[in-house]
Amino acid sequence: MSDRLMIFSCDSHVGGPPEAYKDYIDPHYRDALDALVAENELWSGQTFWHGFQRGESLDRYGVFDARRLLEEMDADGVAGQLLLNGHGLATTPFFSISNDVYSPELRTAGGKAFHRWLRDFAADGDGRLAPVADPGPCLDLEATVKELQWVAEAGFVGVFMPGTVHDPALPELYDSYFDPFWAACEELGLRLVIHAAFGSQQGRILDMLRQKSRMKDELISKNPEFASLDVSSLTAHELLELGGGAPVSMTARFGAKALHSGRRALAHLMVGGVFDRFPALKVVLIELRGDWLPATLVHLDSHAAKVSPWLELKPSEYFSRNCWIAPSSPRPSEVAMRGDIGMDKFLFATDYPHPEGTWPDTFQWLRAIFRDVPEDELRLILGENAVGCLGLDAAKLRAAADRIGPRPTDIYDDRTDVDPLLIDAFNRRSGFANPAEQVDLLEIEAWIDESAMAVG
């Protein structure tokens, strides 16, 4: 029997070009797909993925084609992936935060088309690809639940949390309005996914890309020496720095709100009584980092006891029973806290194919962060926890791992260190060397008070 490590990534992104959805969307909305072409061109012209060049065929990354994706996974030693929308190399049809602003009707139609496209995409994955659905606008919960039933029957393992796209018409997650949604997820065994950028508004990301395009043009017009410089790989903040502005930290670059809104949603589920009403719900936190969690749970326990004495369990106990966390592109500071986070709650994620992710250097990333982690803990974090959490096909994943996974001895080999230049690249890509986050306790109290006052 092979001793190779089974690696499962809980944060990987796919999606087709606009024309891919023509055979999947309701014919009534087919002409609307033409509006995605301009969005797609904006994304493609501004993208900054590893090795990506403008004009290059995007299918080389496997985000359009499952067979190509499997080749990339094999080369990176990854046995399986959780499939999420939002890779950013091309647009998803109308429903995502990566799109411009669209009506709930069009978002619903686009979400259904994406689900049917993703079902076929995952079917080509030989049991190694686990799809996650979009919740839709959630303004018609009867129709929403009907679609949840469809995706569950189609083999999806989860669904994004309602409110992933901000809509002021929706109540907070602890409101009983969502009870039919929670009941359906519980009955159907669909895991709820809270991803970074939860609660963002449609149109904001594309507006940022348009701003970047304008800044690039202005920079070159004012600084002719930059005319020959390829600045397509730079973010708007980096363009500002290049033009003489102050450097911007990683947190500022991606926005603290992109992380904190998802954490706030978790607090609302706990303190708002959702886990009391639906104790079998499973929630997976993805790309929200992990270093904030231990201190946050301690403070949630303390403050919730004062303002929400009616809760059946402590927030930390809800997390232990109902939740898992995948800090995408994990940092050494997070791995050091694995015991406090919960050894059986820590999941691995590459964030494929995003620039802050571990791909295409996953093996070296593992060597850099796991060389001091015991093998039994390593196996849990890299894949075994995900199998239990997501109900995955362990036999299919094990067969893939036996063929392409690294051996523990490869990770623990101390004869050579990971190239310091590569470590520096990891740090620039994702804040790899950042220390543990200093948790804002007052913000946590505000999350608790919001839901406690509403349901108490």
RANOR-V406381 format. One record per backbone hydrogen bond with DSSP energy under -0.5 kcal/mol. CO is the residue of the C=O (numbers start at 1). NH is the residue of the N-H. E is the energy in kcal/mol with one decimal. If there is no record, write none. Layout:
[[CO;NH;E] [CO;NH;E]]
This chain:
[[3;408;-0.5] [5;7;-0.7] [6;8;-0.5] [7;79;-1.7] [7;80;-1.5] [8;10;-0.5] [9;82;-2.7] [11;351;-1.4] [11;352;-0.9] [12;84;-3.1] [17;20;-1.9] [18;21;-1.4] [19;22;-1.2] [21;24;-1.4] [21;25;-2.2] [26;29;-2.6] [27;30;-1.2] [29;32;-0.8] [29;33;-0.5] [30;33;-1.5] [31;34;-1.6] [32;35;-1.7] [33;36;-1.6] [34;37;-1.2] [34;38;-0.5] [35;39;-0.7] [36;40;-2.8] [37;41;-2.3] [38;42;-2.0] [39;43;-2.5] [40;44;-2.7] [41;45;-2.4] [42;46;-1.2] [43;47;-1.1] [49;52;-1.8] [53;56;-2.2] [57;60;-1.2] [58;61;-1.9] [58;63;-0.5] [59;62;-1.2] [63;15;-2.3] [65;69;-2.0] [66;70;-2.5] [67;71;-1.4] [68;72;-1.7] [69;73;-2.5] [70;74;-2.7] [71;75;-2.0] [72;76;-1.3] [73;77;-0.7] [73;78;-2.5] [74;77;-1.0] [77;79;-0.6] [80;9;-2.6] [81;83;-0.5] [81;130;-2.6] [82;12;-1.2] [82;84;-0.6] [83;132;-1.7] [84;14;-2.3] [90;88;-0.6] [92;94;-1.5] [96;99;-1.4] [97;205;-0.6] [99;203;-2.3] [103;107;-2.6] [104;108;-2.4] [105;109;-2.0] [106;110;-2.7] [107;111;-2.5] [108;112;-2.1] [109;113;-2.0] [110;114;-2.5] [111;115;-2.4] [112;116;-2.0] [113;117;-2.2] [114;118;-3.1] [115;119;-2.3] [116;120;-1.4] [117;121;-2.2] [118;122;-2.9] [119;123;-1.6] [120;124;-0.7] [121;124;-1.2] [122;125;-2.1] [123;126;-0.6] [125;128;-1.7] [128;81;-2.2] [129;131;-0.6] [130;83;-3.0] [131;157;-2.4] [131;158;-0.9] [133;160;-2.5] [140;144;-2.3] [141;145;-2.6] [142;146;-1.6] [143;147;-1.8] [144;148;-2.0] [145;149;-2.1] [146;150;-1.5] [147;151;-2.5] [148;152;-2.1] [149;153;-2.0] [150;154;-1.6] [151;156;-2.5] [152;155;-1.3] [157;191;-2.4] [158;133;-2.7] [159;193;-2.3] [161;164;-1.4] [164;166;-0.6] [164;199;-0.9] [164;200;-0.9] [167;170;-2.1] [172;175;-1.8] [175;178;-1.7] [176;179;-1.9] [177;180;-0.5] [178;181;-0.8] [178;182;-2.3] [179;183;-2.8] [180;184;-1.9] [181;185;-2.3] [182;186;-2.5] [183;187;-2.5] [184;188;-2.8] [185;189;-1.1] [185;190;-1.7] [191;159;-2.8] [192;194;-0.5] [192;284;-3.2] [193;161;-2.4] [193;195;-0.6] [194;286;-3.0] [195;198;-1.2] [197;200;-1.6] [200;166;-2.9] [201;204;-1.1] [203;207;-2.2] [204;208;-1.8] [205;209;-2.0] [206;210;-2.4] [207;211;-2.2] [208;212;-2.4] [209;213;-2.2] [210;214;-2.2] [211;215;-2.8] [212;216;-2.6] [213;217;-2.0] [214;218;-2.3] [215;219;-3.0] [216;220;-2.4] [217;221;-2.1] [218;222;-1.9] [219;223;-1.6] [223;226;-2.8] [224;227;-2.0] [226;229;-1.4] [229;231;-1.1] [231;234;-1.8] [235;239;-2.3] [236;240;-2.0] [237;241;-2.2] [238;242;-2.6] [239;243;-2.0] [240;245;-3.0] [241;244;-1.6] [249;253;-2.5] [250;254;-1.9] [251;255;-2.2] [255;258;-1.0] [256;259;-1.6] [256;260;-2.7] [257;261;-2.0] [258;197;-3.6] [258;198;-0.6] [259;263;-1.5] [260;264;-2.6] [261;265;-1.8] [262;266;-1.6] [263;267;-2.0] [264;268;-2.2] [265;269;-1.9] [266;270;-2.1] [267;271;-2.9] [268;272;-1.8] [269;274;-1.1] [269;275;-1.3] [270;273;-1.0] [273;277;-2.1] [274;278;-2.2] [278;281;-1.7] [282;192;-3.3] [283;285;-0.5] [283;324;-1.8] [284;194;-2.4] [284;286;-0.6] [285;326;-3.4] [286;196;-1.2] [290;293;-1.1] [292;296;-1.8] [293;297;-2.8] [294;298;-2.0] [295;299;-2.1] [296;300;-2.8] [297;301;-2.6] [298;302;-1.9] [299;303;-2.8] [300;304;-2.6] [301;305;-1.6] [302;306;-0.6] [303;306;-0.8] [303;307;-1.7] [304;308;-3.1] [308;311;-1.7] [314;317;-0.7] [314;318;-2.1] [315;319;-2.4] [316;320;-2.0] [317;321;-2.0] [318;322;-3.3] [319;323;-2.1] [322;283;-2.9] [324;285;-2.6] [325;327;-0.5] [325;347;-2.9] [326;287;-2.4] [326;328;-1.5] [331;334;-0.8] [331;335;-2.1] [332;336;-2.2] [334;337;-1.0] [335;338;-1.6] [337;341;-2.5] [338;342;-2.3] [342;345;-2.1] [342;346;-0.8] [345;325;-2.8] [345;347;-0.6] [348;10;-2.1] [349;329;-2.6] [350;358;-1.7] [350;359;-0.6] [351;354;-2.2] [352;13;-2.5] [354;357;-2.0] [358;361;-2.6] [361;365;-2.4] [362;366;-2.6] [363;367;-2.0] [364;368;-1.8] [365;369;-1.3] [366;370;-2.5] [367;371;-0.6] [370;373;-1.7] [374;378;-2.5] [375;379;-2.6] [376;380;-1.4] [377;381;-2.4] [378;382;-2.5] [379;383;-1.5] [379;384;-2.3] [380;385;-2.6] [381;348;-0.7] [382;8;-3.1] [383;387;-1.9] [384;388;-1.7] [385;389;-2.7] [386;390;-2.9] [387;391;-1.1] [387;392;-1.2] [392;394;-1.4] [393;397;-2.1] [394;398;-2.7] [395;399;-2.2] [396;400;-1.8] [397;401;-2.7] [398;402;-2.6] [399;403;-0.7] [400;403;-0.8] [400;404;-2.3] [401;405;-2.3] [406;5;-3.6] [407;410;-1.1] [407;411;-1.2] [408;412;-2.5] [409;413;-0.8] [419;422;-1.0] [419;423;-2.0] [420;424;-2.3] [421;425;-1.7] [422;426;-2.6] [423;427;-2.3] [424;428;-2.2] [425;429;-2.2] [426;430;-2.5] [426;432;-0.7] [427;431;-2.4] [431;434;-2.3] [432;332;-0.7] [437;439;-0.8] [439;441;-1.0] [440;444;-1.7] [441;445;-2.2] [442;446;-1.8] [443;447;-1.9] [444;448;-2.1] [445;449;-2.8] [446;450;-2.1] [447;451;-1.4] [448;452;-2.7] [449;453;-2.4] [450;454;-1.1] [451;455;-1.9] [452;456;-2.1]]
